[in-house]
């Protein structure tokens, strides 16, 4: 398996994978997500490629997963809060037919290497509480729960 920056010609393959993840979000949180045909637009993909924020996992030249990352630096004005430069994982997606083959772990290891290369202090991501397989992967990799967010739907 290799991990690399995609090119714009990979748009359809990436969007097909993005659709798999998005459909799960629609199922779990219909109060938040709408069903759409195009999860990542060509323009969004172009920006992600230019900013080196998207990487694809390929096996035999077939895209089997991708990760979208962003490095964020927080300059704190208060001496009470430490300086933070962190890598945020926005999306980690593995093709449904290729799950449980170590691809997600390799994408996480790749992201960790990027965090180290960029002198990040932390890695952050969020996950839907119903995504138990992803939660198991993240915990096995060494990520731990640091925040819990609550929500309440008021109007339907």
Buried (B, 14 or more C-beta within 10 A) or exposed (E): BEBEEBEEEBBEBBBEBBBBBBBBBBEBEEEEBEEEEEBBEEEBBEEBBEEEBBBBBBBEEEBBBBBBBEBEEEEEEEEEEEEBBBBBBBBBBBBEEBBEBEBBEBBBEBBBEBBEEEEBEEBBBEBBEEBEEBBEBBEEBEBEEEEEEEEEEEEE
